[in-house]
């Protein structure tokens, strides 16, 4: 369990400058995703099977899809960033990148977080763009594509939510103080062995809280903690592209955040947590008591 450190090197553009770049490229990418879904799937909101006749293939398991829109959106993001910050490193979910060393500025990209939702036409998928300095997120943007809502944060400057062309609204976590009243978001891995452990954890957690929500996009879950739509989020096995932007939004809205190492990937199975400050101690103690703070590696 790794708490967020503070970046030591100040020899980089301001967090605000990096945020403006992140917001610009994320919104361009989100518009591309929004346009491409009906073009690729013909406006069909039903599930699309991964067959030879569809623009879908799978990654870690048959239930872990990636679409042509994922890959082309990441390439769009990489092209936009190369034009604006040609010397910076890039790590993307689909195209990979620098993971061993996290010195200097690294952009961390998830072109579509919530690909299964995107595939089925469920309106809960996002574009996530973060700028990290020495492995610490200093600027992050998550765009809720279907709702056209942009969540933004720069380290030390708070977090905001902007609906379409509306004004930016400052975000703050819910003032919840009782664990029994907490609404908690989570997600599940694709491997059967990890899901088995996660199912046990949920069975033990559920009687102690208000309820569970499984939205299907970790980046959106983290932003929901920031906006007060849920009181906490936890999930095992997230990679940097899943949490790099959303965790900063949550943290800048007042959430207590626990993150994996910035070089970890889903195989490590470490936990990511964002929780409203009023229940931080109670929630972490609860997770610890049911073994949820332990990593859940893939067999």
Secondary structure, DSSP 8 states (H G I E B T S, - for coil): -EE--------S--HHHHHHHHHHHHHHHHHHHHHHHHHHHTT--S-----TTSSEEESSSTT-EEEHHHHHHHHHHHHHHHHH-TTSEEEETTTEE--S---SEEEEEEEEE-HHHHHHT-S--EEEEEEEETTEEEEEEEEETTTTEEEEEETTS-EEEEETTS-EEE--------GGG-EEEE---SSHHHHHHHHHHHHHHHTTSSEEE--S-HHHHHHHHHHTSSSEEEEES--HHHHTTHHHHHHHTT-EEEE--TT--GGG--EEEEE-GGGHHHHHHHHHHTTTTS-----
